Amino acid sequence: MIGSKKLSYRAYVLVSLVIVLMMLAAGCKAATPEAPPVEEPTAVPEEPIAAPEVSEHQAPMLAELVAAGELPPLDERLPENPLVTVPYDSVGQYGGTMYTASWWNESGNVQLYFAVDAPIKWKADLTGYEPALVESYEWSDDGMTFTMHMREGLRWSDGELYTTEDWRFYWEDMALNEDYRVNNVPGYMRNADGTPIDLIFPDDYTVVWQASDRPLYLDPTYMAQGFWEFAASMMKPAHYLKDFHPIYTADATYEGLEAVDKWEETPGHPCLFAWCLESVSDDATRYIFVRNPYFWRVDTEGNQLPYIDSLEVDIVSDEQVRILNCSQGSYTAGFRICGGPNELPFLREQAESGGYTLLSNWMNAAGAWPGYLINQYYVEGGENYPDDTPERAAEIRALLRDKNFRQALSIGFDRERIIDVAWGGIGVAQGMTLSPQSPHFASPEGQEVLARWAAAYAEFDPDTANTMLDEIGFVDEDGDGFRDLNGEPFTLIIDFTNWGGSLQVQADACAETGNEWETNLGVQVECLNLDGQEIEGTRVNEGWYMLKGGHISELDIWTYPDWLFPIVNRYYMPLEGRYYALGGEECTLVEGQPYSCGVMPEPGSPAEQLQALYRKGLNTATVEERHKVVWEAVEVFIEEGPFVIAVSGDQLMPVLIDNDLRNVMDFG
């Protein structure tokens, strides 16, 4: 499912930060006993470091290929100016395999181990961004022109040069191609009027983004998400994909192009990462990645990265099996796969026999987790409700949109009791926020905003909650002990999955919260386990769910703004978000699908306010002023929310590494 990082390095960022850390800290000693100790760099200094003179500083497996005449020398494989990466502990040694696992082969869960390189990346101190895959970039004075200068001589993993032809191919032959609707033009590459911006290619190594009616201050930050944006839609090797593209190959089809246009599923697909996919098992439960001989990063001694030779990722959907594997030392590193905070005591007990170190200072980077998204435009179609009609859906929608109902739910359960019962006291009772380590809240004023947000509707007060529910007419009319909606029995259904990496955490949270809402408030609750079911994503995107286990995350919300702003059909305002994403009134309805264009936000509604603030952020030039836009959005969440109800904050998460692994931060 659905993440960057934080100022103090104490957040376990589920998406972006984890990706950055895995890239910077992953390559270390292999899990196999015979492998020599290997280490991986983790941090990049703010000031660029001149690349040392290139020599045969490469992995033995590559040196053998060079000696055999099967691979060019290292100085012919690196760009003219490779990116220098400073090791976290020390310069490492080459060799070995890293073993790990994921619970799913979709949504970045496999890719997060290696697919982290993008044109732009976070600075090591997380105060902003800096060049990575590109050598430099700059904006025009008005912000409407953004220019990227690529690293000359940088190559794909198969040795072909990476040039503007790859960007042109992505843009003209895929994104703008009306016949190929797989890679659509993303919203951040559109003008304010909805039309695509222009991409201009003045030479082989310069890409110019040109907008016509808005500045592009924020657009490049999307690329810092690695596999979520750049790798997912922009990393297109033209020389490889042209063989499957109907424009260039007579017998090619767009269906065939789509089949191979998935680097994460297609062995041999050229990539730009440290490791590229070599093989996938027939049942898609094991992915093997091998080092990229043309990788464009070196350490401070000129050694080409990465240090480790290969990655093996097993897909293990059963959480209990993964936890057992973690406890037995089956993985070289375990990020997001070893359960929730309730597993920490068990994993500590097994650490010595398992031969691993438990990094117990890693925290979940969501402001709070788990929690519940509350759908703000519920519609019929979910097929889980006996009276699933437009009329009944309108009644349910009105209830979910009533902030008094949402606030009553939020103060109607005892977070501290649930934290004690479900997670052994690990966590803090609070409301839902972004990561507390976010730079948006680093200043004293930002800290004050964050504190009010975390405290909003988080104090257990069942008496007030019941009064609020009574006052909105949500009462028990038939005397069965549960409140009825407009005279008819009502069940509040909570969808849940392993969102955040632990099905058990989500299941425990739903069971405990549901029990309290039934006992304290008389609101009947059903927990609906949709883990692994395809309908789960559809229910969210189409507005068919009532509540769903989830959270909001991110350190810099502008890198993934839909956590906070309804601009796509996800999270707590999916249909208002779809309306924004599809251009509003410019969208053409699909016959028989009344919500195919989403729903226009009502004047003055929270959705309209948040979308207006997002547009304001797009036109804001400085980081400091964009922080203030985030604070304005938080005020909407406080005054009109909650839209996401949190159970716990400050969750410690199990992260473990093999005892021989090096260059891994012990906090994050």
Secondary structure, DSSP 8 states (H G I E B T S, - for coil): ------SSS--B-TTHHHHHHHHHH-----SSTTS-----EEE--SS--------S-S-HHHHHHHHTTSS--HHHHS-SS-EE-EESSS------EEEEEES-SSTTTTGGGT----SEEE-TTSSSEEESSEEEEEE-TTS-EEEEEE-TT-B-TTS-B--HHHHHIIIIIIIT-TT--SS---GGGB-TTS-B-EEEEEETTEEEEE-SSS--SSGGGGGGGGGGTIIIII---HHHHGGG-TTT-TT--HHHHHHH--TTTSTT---SSSEEEEEE-TTS-EEEEEE-TT--EE-TT--BS-SS-EEEEEE---HHHHHHHHHTT--SEESS-S--GGGHHHHHHHHHHHTEEE-TB-BB-SSSSSEEEE-SS--S--S-STT-SHHHHHHHHHHHH-HHHHHHHHHSS-HHHHHHHHHTT-SB-----S-TT-GGG-SHHHHHHHHHHHHTT-S--HHHHHHHHHHTT-B-SSSSSS-EETTEE--EEEEE--TTS-HHHHHHHHHHHHHHIIIII---EEEEE-TT-THHHHHHHTT--SEEEE----SSGGGSGGGTS--SS-TT-HHHHHHHHTTGGG---BTTBTTTT-----TT-HHHHHHHHHHHHHT--SHHHHHHHHHHHHHHHHHH--SEEES-BS-B---EEETT--S--SB-
